[in-house]
Every structure is written in C-alpha cells, then in structure tokens.
Amino acid sequence: MARWLNPTFIIVLLGLLLLAMSNNINWGGDHWRSVLQVDARGYHAYLPAVFIHQDPNLGFFDAMEKDKYGGHGALYDYRTWVNGRAVDKYFAGTAVCEAPFFLIAHAWTLLTAGDADGYAKPYVIAINIAAVAYVLLGLWAIDALMRRENIPGTWRSMVAVTLVLGTPMVYYAVVAPGMSHAYSFGLCAFFLLTVMRWIDEPGPWRMLLLGGLLGLIMLVRPVNALIVLLVPVFAGDRSRTWGAFARSLTQWPALIGAVLIGFLVVGIQGVYYHAATGSWWVDSYPEEGFHWSTPHMADMLFSYKKGLFVYSPVLLLATIGLYTLAKRSVFRAIAWGASFLLITYVLSCWWNWWYGGSFGQRVWLEYLPLFALPLAHLLERTARKWRPFLVAGIGLLLILCQFQIYQARYYVIHWEDMDKARYWDVFLKMPEEALSTDPQ
C-alpha cells in the first residue's frame, strides 16, 4: 500500500492524468485550434515573433490571428500601440518558460515538413505539455518542502492530489495551458525550495540561482515577486529568517551577482520593448492598474463571482491546519496570516479584481505552497479516529471542484458573470440540464 502512496509515484501519476485529459480534450480533431485563447495568445505571440518572423511589431497578426487561424473563438487583439508601432501587451516570461517546448515542436515540424508557422497543432500540443511540466515541477518542489517538515509520504501524496484536483490547477494545465499560472506555480514553488536549501547550505551558486529564478518569476508576472513573503513561513522561526537575511548581506559578491542576474532576466522585457519601439520601457497596460484605496479582499475570497474559497473550498478546509501549525510555532502561524493578508490585499487592488474571463481565483495558483503547509500538518496531526472523515471530506471537495471545472468548460459556470442566484441555480447540474433551463 505504501508503494502506491509514494509521493513520487503519485506525482508521476498526476502528470499522466493531466496529459491524458489534455489528449482527450485538446488534441483530437480541430479542438487544438481553440486552446490558445485571449491572454494566452499574447503570451504565445513572442515565440513566433522571435523564432520565425523576427518581427517584434507582430506584423503577422492579421495573417495568423484573423485569416489562417480565425474563427476559433473571439478574436482578441493583444497588441498595444506606442508611437504608431505595435507591441505585445503582455510580459514575456511565459514565452521564455515555453520556449524550449516550442523549439522542440518547431524542429519536429521542420523535420516532418509540416506547417512551421508557430501556430500549427504541434506548437499547441507543446504548450500544453509545457504547462503540465511546470505543474509537475511545482508539485515536486512542494513535496520536497513537505519532506523537510517530516510529513509522512502518504500525507505528502494527499497534498499533491489536493493541490491538483481541488483547485483550478487542472483548468490552467489542461483547459487553458497557455495562461501564465501553471508556469508561475512551478517557478514559485521551486524558488521557495531553493531558498530553504540555501538557508541550509548557503553556497554562492544557489544565491545566483535565486536571483535568476526571482527575475524569471517577475518576468512572467511582476506582482509575483510577492512570493518572497512566504520565505519566513517556510524558514520556520525568527532566528532562521533573520539569520538568512544577515548571511546574504555578508556574502555580498554573490548577492550582487544575484541582483545583476535578476535584472538581466527582467531586462529581457526592456530589450523587447526597445526592439519594438525604440524605448526601454513601455506602459503596455494603459488605464489599468492597482487601486490601493479600494481593495476587494472579501470579494476575492468569498464572492460567487470568483471567490477563492467558493471555487476551491478545500483551501478553506486546509486553513484549519493553522491551529496545529501555531501549536508548534506561533511565529510561523503569524507569518502565514500576515503573508496571506498582504497577498490578498495586493491582488484584490487590481482594477479588475476578478481577473477577467477565468475559472476561480486564478492568480492564487502561484501561492498554493502557502496552503500546502497547513494542509500537510492537518493531515498528519488529525487523530486517527477522525482522519477517515477528514480524508472523505477532502475527497468530496475535490469531486466538487472537478465537476465545477467541467461546468466551466461548457459555460454553465460563466467565465465572468457569476452571482449567488446563478451559482445555486446551476449547482451540481449537468451542462445539458443547466443550459436547458438557463433563461439566457
């Protein structure tokens, strides 16, 4: 039994499950044509722009997006205009993460005399595989972090299953793999693991790696620099946290090198802007931004529109583990609460706090390690007689989440216009039943 619950085996199994789901949903017939939608098309556009067309101004937009691959979902113009020149609205980090997979697909397409335009089926499948690969990276890193907590393998496996099946992870690894969140999840979890390993063995090469990782995390989504708030939570106590900070200052050559590497990675965006417009910086989100005086924290967590705990209720259950965590370390529980509140505040101040067309609260995927910790401790410390009820409850919540993802795929759960009345009207209804009674 223990062998089947080995975390490595479970993570591999989850990867195979995600690939099988991808094959079933995306890879047959013409389904692949609608995989890259909205934001994902903007993230992807860097790759054909750089490797195929050598055109930072996206002059191929009409030929690819309107003509050759038009008619598969609403046309979305991801360009913004600066001094009459087109520039990609989105940051380049997701494309950097996807690039090795894209290049393999490009080589395959050339070798097989396929349509090497950067948008054909092999490229889309490669992006799908890339998203799954980064999810597996994140799961492996979180498992390593839980192993440091001396969590038994059975419960580490349960954590991995919960993070995949109890959150929007399946949606962003399978249904919308071109979005940035699967990549951010993998990078952020790996960053935290690397920090912990550096605290244990503070070698200069790990410091340099941390600089590059944080730079790439910010290149994907600048706001994801908030991941550094989780360092004290995983460090475990005040002395280790401050000791690590003080040690980094004494290793100033490596620290300077890490900062330079981070700037070089983030600077990829500036290089692109300069090539496209002649300017090193461009405001590609005009009239969008953070409204710091009007956060929507309660909405972000509990609203029927996109509430984190409404569409991922297992994460709310996981917070019960904070009690166990606090009994072992008050510092960690306080650090957990402070980081959770600050991340929620910042994310909820974005002008579009529900983050547009999506399933659930997608911007929280990158911070799932924060919930893995109390969940693991809850599973480990729950009394034996109560543990079957806990596991059964988690199982039911995983089924609910997956059913709601199924509903979202068929627009029963609307990508943006959910409210209390609509949520309960379609609750647990199959798509054909819900759509037949939908007044719209």
Backbone torsions as a table, in degrees:
resi	resn	phi	psi	omega
1	MET	NA	-40.7	-177.8
2	ALA	-61.6	-35.6	-178.9
3	ARG	-62.3	-39.5	-178.5
4	TRP	-71.5	-21.6	179.1
5	LEU	-100.7	12.3	175.6
6	ASN	-63.1	128.6	-175.1
7	PRO	-57.3	-39.8	179.9
8	THR	-61.8	-44.5	178.3
9	PHE	-61.7	-43.7	-178.8
10	ILE	-65.0	-41.4	179.7
11	ILE	-64.6	-43.0	176.3
12	VAL	-61.2	-42.7	179.2
13	LEU	-61.8	-40.8	177.4
14	LEU	-63.7	-39.3	176.8
15	GLY	-61.9	-43.7	177.7
16	LEU	-64.1	-37.5	177.5
17	LEU	-63.0	-45.0	179.7
18	LEU	-63.8	-38.8	177.8
19	LEU	-68.1	-39.3	178.5
20	ALA	-64.8	-40.9	177.5
21	MET	-64.7	-40.2	178.5
22	SER	-62.1	-44.5	178.9
23	ASN	-61.6	-42.2	-177.9
24	ASN	-68.9	-38.6	-173.9
25	ILE	-90.2	-39.1	-166.3
26	ASN	-109.9	-29.5	-163.4
27	TRP	-95.0	-10.6	-179.0
28	GLY	-90.0	151.2	176.9
29	GLY	54.3	-132.9	178.8
30	ASP	-102.7	13.8	-177.1
31	HIS	-62.3	-31.0	-178.5
32	TRP	-60.2	-24.7	-176.6
33	ARG	-66.5	-21.6	-178.3
34	SER	-106.0	11.8	-178.9
35	VAL	-69.7	-46.6	-179.7
36	LEU	-87.0	108.4	-177.7
37	GLN	-127.8	149.9	170.9
38	VAL	48.4	-119.7	-175.1
39	ASP	-54.1	-37.6	-176.4
40	ALA	-59.4	-31.4	179.2
41	ARG	-68.8	-35.5	176.7
42	GLY	-68.8	-41.8	175.8
43	TYR	-60.0	-43.6	-175.6
44	HIS	-69.2	-31.1	-170.9
45	ALA	-58.7	-27.1	177.8
46	TYR	-57.6	-37.2	-172.3
47	LEU	-68.0	-53.1	174.5
48	PRO	-65.6	-30.4	179.2
49	ALA	-62.4	-41.6	-175.8
50	VAL	-85.0	-49.1	-168.5
51	PHE	-90.4	-18.3	-177.1
52	ILE	-117.7	-50.8	-173.4
53	HIS	-96.3	-17.8	-174.2
54	GLN	47.6	49.6	-175.1
55	ASP	-134.6	92.7	-179.0
56	PRO	-66.7	-15.5	180.0
57	ASN	-93.1	8.7	169.8
58	LEU	59.0	42.1	-179.4
59	GLY	-65.7	-12.4	179.8
60	PHE	-86.7	2.8	-173.8
61	PHE	-55.4	-52.4	-176.8
62	ASP	-62.0	-44.8	-176.7
63	ALA	-64.8	-38.9	-176.7
64	MET	-88.6	-52.8	-171.0
65	GLU	-78.4	-33.7	-177.7
66	LYS	-95.7	-47.3	-170.5
67	ASP	-89.7	-67.8	-170.8
68	LYS	-67.3	-41.3	-176.9
69	TYR	-117.9	22.1	176.9
70	GLY	-75.8	166.3	176.4
71	GLY	84.9	5.2	178.7
72	HIS	-118.9	78.7	-174.1
73	GLY	94.5	162.7	-177.7
74	ALA	-63.5	138.4	176.8
75	LEU	-65.0	132.5	-179.7
76	TYR	-126.5	121.6	-179.8
77	ASP	-93.7	104.7	-176.9
78	TYR	-89.4	9.6	-180.0
79	ARG	-89.7	149.3	165.9
80	THR	-124.6	159.8	-171.0
81	TRP	-116.3	130.1	179.7
82	VAL	-128.4	115.9	-178.5
83	ASN	52.4	39.8	177.6
84	GLY	77.9	7.7	-179.0
85	ARG	-117.1	135.7	-178.0
86	ALA	-76.5	141.8	177.1
87	VAL	-142.8	146.7	178.8
88	ASP	-67.2	130.5	-178.4
89	LYS	-66.8	-32.6	-168.3
90	TYR	-92.9	161.7	178.9
91	PHE	-77.3	157.7	-168.0
92	ALA	-88.5	-4.9	-172.3
93	GLY	-61.0	-40.3	179.4
94	THR	-61.6	-41.3	178.2
95	ALA	-64.1	-37.1	177.0
96	VAL	-61.7	-42.8	178.2
97	CYS	-64.3	-36.7	-177.8
98	GLU	-80.2	-18.2	-168.8
99	ALA	-54.0	-46.6	-179.9
100	PRO	-59.1	-38.0	-179.7
101	PHE	-71.2	-39.4	177.0
102	PHE	-61.4	-43.9	-177.6
103	LEU	-67.2	-35.8	175.2
104	ILE	-63.3	-43.9	178.1
105	ALA	-63.0	-38.3	-179.9
106	HIS	-65.4	-43.3	178.3
107	ALA	-63.0	-42.9	178.5
108	TRP	-61.0	-43.0	-178.3
109	THR	-64.7	-40.6	178.1
110	LEU	-66.6	-42.3	-178.8
111	LEU	-66.0	-30.7	-178.1
112	THR	-98.9	11.8	178.8
113	ALA	57.2	37.4	177.6
114	GLY	-84.5	-172.7	-179.0
115	ASP	-86.3	92.8	-173.2
116	ALA	-84.6	64.8	-178.0
117	ASP	-106.6	-0.7	179.2
118	GLY	87.4	-4.9	-176.9
119	TYR	-125.5	-7.5	-175.9
120	ALA	-69.0	174.3	-171.3
121	LYS	-54.4	-44.4	-179.3
122	PRO	-58.5	-35.0	179.9
123	TYR	-68.0	-40.2	-179.7
124	VAL	-67.6	-43.0	177.2
125	ILE	-62.0	-38.3	178.6
126	ALA	-62.1	-40.5	177.9
127	ILE	-64.6	-40.3	177.7
128	ASN	-60.7	-45.8	179.0
129	ILE	-64.4	-37.5	178.9
130	ALA	-60.6	-44.6	-179.9
131	ALA	-60.7	-43.2	178.8
132	VAL	-63.4	-40.9	-179.1
133	ALA	-61.5	-41.2	179.7
134	TYR	-71.6	-31.8	173.1
135	VAL	-62.6	-43.5	178.7
136	LEU	-64.5	-38.0	175.2
137	LEU	-58.9	-45.5	179.7
138	GLY	-64.1	-41.6	179.3
139	LEU	-65.0	-41.4	177.8
140	TRP	-62.0	-43.0	-179.1
141	ALA	-65.9	-41.7	179.1
142	ILE	-66.3	-38.6	176.6
143	ASP	-61.0	-40.9	178.1
144	ALA	-64.9	-38.4	176.7
145	LEU	-64.7	-40.5	179.0
146	MET	-69.6	-32.0	176.8
147	ARG	-64.3	-34.3	176.2
148	ARG	-65.9	-24.3	177.9
149	GLU	-85.4	2.5	-178.0
150	ASN	63.0	32.7	175.6
151	ILE	-78.3	128.7	179.0
152	PRO	-59.8	154.2	-175.5
153	GLY	-58.1	-37.1	-179.4
154	THR	-58.5	-44.2	-177.1
155	TRP	-78.6	-27.6	172.8
156	ARG	-65.1	-38.7	176.5
157	SER	-63.1	-41.0	179.7
158	MET	-64.0	-37.7	177.4
159	VAL	-62.1	-45.9	-179.8
160	ALA	-60.5	-46.2	179.4
161	VAL	-61.6	-42.0	-178.4
162	THR	-65.0	-43.0	-178.6
163	LEU	-64.7	-31.1	-179.8
164	VAL	-83.1	-48.7	-171.1
165	LEU	-93.6	-14.2	-177.9
166	GLY	-103.2	5.6	-178.4
167	THR	-133.6	177.5	176.5
168	PRO	-71.2	12.2	-175.4
169	MET	-56.0	-44.7	179.8
170	VAL	-59.5	-39.8	-178.9
171	TYR	-61.0	-42.7	-174.5
172	TYR	-91.1	-5.3	170.8
173	ALA	-98.5	-25.9	-173.1
174	VAL	-117.3	-55.7	-174.5
175	VAL	-75.4	-42.3	-178.8
176	ALA	-129.5	62.8	-173.7
177	PRO	-72.1	-11.8	179.3
178	GLY	-83.6	-7.3	175.8
179	MET	-73.3	169.8	-170.3
180	SER	-84.3	-11.3	-161.9
181	HIS	-75.8	-33.9	176.1
182	ALA	-62.8	-38.2	-180.0
183	TYR	-69.7	-42.8	178.1
184	SER	-62.9	-40.7	178.6
185	PHE	-57.7	-50.0	-179.7
186	GLY	-62.3	-45.1	-178.3
187	LEU	-66.3	-43.4	-177.1
188	CYS	-66.4	-42.7	178.5
189	ALA	-64.3	-41.7	179.3
190	PHE	-66.6	-35.6	176.3
191	PHE	-60.5	-47.5	-179.5
192	LEU	-62.5	-41.0	178.2
193	LEU	-63.5	-41.2	-179.9
194	THR	-66.1	-37.9	175.9
195	VAL	-60.2	-46.9	-179.0
196	MET	-63.2	-39.1	178.1
197	ARG	-68.4	-34.4	176.7
198	TRP	-67.4	-37.5	177.8
199	ILE	-61.5	-39.2	179.0
200	ASP	-73.4	-42.3	-178.7
201	GLU	-134.4	87.2	-170.9
202	PRO	-77.5	63.9	176.6
203	GLY	-79.0	151.5	-177.6
204	PRO	-62.9	-32.3	-178.0
205	TRP	-66.7	-32.8	177.4
206	ARG	-69.2	-36.0	176.5
207	MET	-62.3	-42.4	178.6
208	LEU	-64.9	-40.0	177.7
209	LEU	-62.5	-39.7	178.8
210	LEU	-62.6	-39.3	177.4
211	GLY	-61.6	-44.5	178.9
212	GLY	-66.2	-40.7	179.9
213	LEU	-64.3	-45.9	-179.4
214	LEU	-65.3	-37.3	176.2
215	GLY	-61.5	-42.6	-179.9
216	LEU	-69.4	-39.3	176.4
217	ILE	-57.3	-43.0	179.8
218	MET	-72.8	-31.2	177.8
219	LEU	-68.5	-30.4	175.4
220	VAL	-71.5	-55.0	177.6
221	ARG	-146.6	109.9	-176.0
222	PRO	-53.0	-35.9	-177.8
223	VAL	-65.9	-16.9	-178.9
224	ASN	-72.0	-1.5	169.9
225	ALA	-60.2	-15.7	176.0
226	LEU	-60.3	-12.9	-179.5
227	ILE	-60.2	-24.7	179.7
228	VAL	-63.8	-21.0	178.2
229	LEU	-65.0	-20.6	-178.1
230	LEU	-84.3	-8.9	-177.3
231	VAL	-59.6	-48.4	178.5
232	PRO	-60.6	-33.1	179.8
233	VAL	-60.7	-43.9	-177.4
234	PHE	-87.3	-22.3	176.6
235	ALA	-63.3	-37.6	169.5
236	GLY	107.9	-33.6	178.5
237	ASP	-156.5	171.1	-174.7
238	ARG	-65.3	-40.3	-175.4
239	SER	-67.2	-40.6	178.2
240	ARG	-66.9	-37.1	-179.6
241	THR	-66.1	-52.1	-178.5
242	TRP	-71.0	-31.4	176.9
243	GLY	-63.9	-40.0	178.2
244	ALA	-65.9	-41.0	178.7
245	PHE	-62.8	-46.2	-179.5
246	ALA	-64.4	-39.5	-179.9
247	ARG	-64.8	-36.7	179.6
248	SER	-63.1	-33.9	179.2
249	LEU	-71.9	-30.8	179.0
250	THR	-75.4	-26.1	178.0
251	GLN	-93.6	56.1	-170.0
252	TRP	-65.0	-32.2	177.0
253	PRO	-62.2	-43.8	178.8
254	ALA	-67.6	-36.9	179.0
255	LEU	-63.8	-44.6	178.3
256	ILE	-62.8	-41.7	177.9
257	GLY	-61.8	-40.6	179.4
258	ALA	-64.3	-42.7	178.9
259	VAL	-62.6	-42.6	179.4
260	LEU	-64.0	-43.0	178.6
261	ILE	-62.8	-42.7	177.6
262	GLY	-58.8	-44.8	179.0
263	PHE	-64.7	-38.1	178.6
264	LEU	-63.2	-41.2	179.8
265	VAL	-66.5	-49.2	177.4
266	VAL	-61.3	-32.1	-178.7
267	GLY	-65.5	-12.9	173.9
268	ILE	-55.0	-37.2	-180.0
269	GLN	-64.9	-42.7	178.5
270	GLY	-64.2	-38.2	177.4
271	VAL	-61.4	-42.6	178.2
272	TYR	-63.2	-47.6	-179.9
273	TYR	-58.3	-40.4	-179.0
274	HIS	-66.2	-41.0	178.5
275	ALA	-65.0	-34.2	-175.6
276	ALA	-85.2	-33.0	-171.0
277	THR	-129.3	-15.0	-174.4
278	GLY	88.1	-5.1	177.7
279	SER	-109.3	146.7	-178.6
280	TRP	-81.3	-15.2	177.8
281	TRP	-141.9	140.2	-179.0
282	VAL	-135.1	135.3	172.6
283	ASP	-83.4	92.7	-176.0
284	SER	-84.0	-2.6	176.6
285	TYR	-118.8	58.3	-179.4
286	PRO	-62.8	140.8	178.8
287	GLU	64.3	15.2	172.3
288	GLU	-123.7	150.1	180.0
289	GLY	169.2	-169.8	-178.8
290	PHE	-93.1	137.6	175.5
291	HIS	-109.1	87.8	-168.8
292	TRP	-65.7	-21.8	-178.1
293	SER	-89.8	-6.2	-177.7
294	THR	-132.7	66.5	177.1
295	PRO	-70.6	156.3	177.5
296	HIS	-121.7	57.7	-173.8
297	MET	-65.8	-46.7	-180.0
298	ALA	-63.9	-40.7	178.0
299	ASP	-62.1	-43.5	-177.9
300	MET	-62.2	-32.7	-175.2
301	LEU	-93.0	-35.4	-167.7
302	PHE	-128.1	-2.0	-176.8
303	SER	-73.6	152.7	175.0
304	TYR	-71.9	-17.1	-179.9
305	LYS	-66.1	-53.6	-179.1
306	LYS	-153.7	26.4	-173.2
307	GLY	-58.0	131.5	179.9
308	LEU	-55.4	-47.0	-175.8
309	PHE	-83.6	-10.4	174.6
310	VAL	-79.1	-44.6	-176.6
311	TYR	-95.9	-9.5	172.6
312	SER	-135.4	63.7	-174.7
313	PRO	-62.3	-21.7	179.2
314	VAL	-64.0	-25.3	177.7
315	LEU	-70.1	-33.1	175.2
316	LEU	-67.2	-40.8	176.0
317	LEU	-60.5	-38.5	-178.5
318	ALA	-60.6	-30.6	-176.8
319	THR	-66.4	-15.8	175.0
320	ILE	-60.2	-28.7	179.0
321	GLY	-65.2	-12.1	177.0
322	LEU	-63.4	-29.1	177.6
323	TYR	-62.4	-47.0	177.2
324	THR	-63.4	-41.3	179.7
325	LEU	-62.0	-41.9	-178.6
326	ALA	-66.4	-33.1	178.8
327	LYS	-64.8	-29.3	179.1
328	ARG	-88.7	-34.9	-177.2
329	SER	-156.7	105.9	177.2
330	VAL	-62.7	-36.5	179.8
331	PHE	-57.8	-44.7	-177.7
332	ARG	-66.3	-40.2	179.6
333	ALA	-64.7	-41.2	177.9
334	ILE	-66.6	-42.9	179.0
335	ALA	-62.7	-38.4	177.7
336	TRP	-61.1	-51.2	-178.3
337	GLY	-62.5	-40.7	-179.2
338	ALA	-65.8	-44.5	-179.7
339	SER	-67.1	-40.0	179.0
340	PHE	-61.2	-46.4	-178.4
341	LEU	-67.2	-41.3	-178.4
342	LEU	-68.4	-41.7	177.7
343	ILE	-63.3	-44.0	178.7
344	THR	-60.9	-42.8	179.6
345	TYR	-60.2	-50.7	-176.5
346	VAL	-62.5	-49.3	-177.3
347	LEU	-63.6	-34.9	-177.4
348	SER	-79.6	-6.8	177.3
349	CYS	-87.1	-9.4	176.9
350	TRP	-59.9	142.4	-173.8
351	TRP	-55.1	-33.4	178.3
352	ASN	-111.0	78.4	-170.0
353	TRP	-63.8	-20.4	178.6
354	TRP	-90.9	-1.8	172.5
355	TYR	56.4	45.0	167.2
356	GLY	63.2	-153.5	-177.9
357	GLY	-70.1	114.9	-176.2
358	SER	-168.7	175.6	171.3
359	PHE	-111.9	125.8	178.1
360	GLY	67.3	-166.4	-177.7
361	GLN	-95.3	83.9	-168.8
362	ARG	-62.5	-30.5	-175.1
363	VAL	-73.7	-4.8	176.5
364	TRP	-89.6	-7.8	-177.8
365	LEU	-59.6	-37.8	-176.9
366	GLU	-66.8	-18.9	-177.1
367	TYR	-105.2	16.8	179.9
368	LEU	-59.9	-26.9	174.4
369	PRO	-55.1	-26.9	179.1
370	LEU	-63.3	-34.1	179.7
371	PHE	-88.3	-24.3	179.4
372	ALA	-61.6	-35.4	-175.9
373	LEU	-65.3	-56.6	178.6
374	PRO	-65.0	-32.3	178.2
375	LEU	-62.8	-44.5	179.8
376	ALA	-62.4	-42.8	179.8
377	HIS	-69.4	-34.5	176.6
378	LEU	-63.4	-45.9	179.9
379	LEU	-63.8	-39.1	-177.3
380	GLU	-71.3	-39.7	-169.2
381	ARG	-95.5	-9.9	178.3
382	THR	-63.5	137.2	-179.3
383	ALA	-59.3	146.7	-175.1
384	ARG	-55.3	-38.9	-176.3
385	LYS	-70.8	-23.4	-179.9
386	TRP	-96.4	-14.3	-173.2
387	ARG	-61.7	-39.7	177.7
388	PRO	-59.2	-35.7	178.4
389	PHE	-68.6	-38.6	177.3
390	LEU	-63.7	-47.5	-179.1
391	VAL	-63.8	-40.6	178.7
392	ALA	-64.6	-41.4	178.1
393	GLY	-62.6	-42.5	176.7
394	ILE	-61.6	-43.5	179.4
395	GLY	-58.2	-43.2	179.2
396	LEU	-64.0	-39.4	179.5
397	LEU	-68.8	-32.9	175.8
398	LEU	-65.9	-42.4	178.4
399	ILE	-63.0	-42.5	178.1
400	LEU	-59.7	-45.2	-179.0
401	CYS	-62.3	-44.7	-179.2
402	GLN	-67.0	-35.5	177.3
403	PHE	-66.4	-38.0	179.4
404	GLN	-69.9	-33.3	173.3
405	ILE	-63.8	-40.8	175.8
406	TYR	-59.4	-44.1	177.1
407	GLN	-62.7	-40.6	-178.9
408	ALA	-64.4	-34.5	178.7
409	ARG	-61.8	-29.6	-179.6
410	TYR	-105.7	17.0	172.9
411	TYR	64.7	18.4	172.3
412	VAL	-69.7	-47.4	165.9
413	ILE	-88.0	112.8	-173.6
414	HIS	-69.9	146.4	-177.3
415	TRP	-67.3	-15.3	-176.5
416	GLU	-147.8	-29.4	-168.1
417	ASP	-104.3	42.4	176.1
418	MET	-86.0	146.2	171.9
419	ASP	-145.3	-179.4	-175.4
420	LYS	-58.6	-47.7	-177.1
421	ALA	-61.9	-45.3	-178.0
422	ARG	-68.9	-37.9	-179.5
423	TYR	-59.7	-50.2	-176.9
424	TRP	-75.3	-23.5	177.6
425	ASP	-67.8	-33.5	-177.9
426	VAL	-105.0	3.6	-174.9
427	PHE	-56.6	122.1	177.9
428	LEU	61.2	19.3	176.5
429	LYS	-92.1	138.9	173.5
430	MET	-66.9	152.2	-176.5
431	PRO	-53.1	-45.3	-177.1
432	GLU	-65.0	-34.6	178.3
433	GLU	-71.1	-45.0	-178.0
434	ALA	-66.4	-43.5	-177.3
435	LEU	-70.0	-28.5	180.0
436	SER	-71.1	-21.6	179.5
437	THR	-107.5	0.2	-179.7
438	ASP	-71.9	121.5	-178.9
439	PRO	-63.5	-19.7	178.0
440	GLN	-82.4	NA	NA
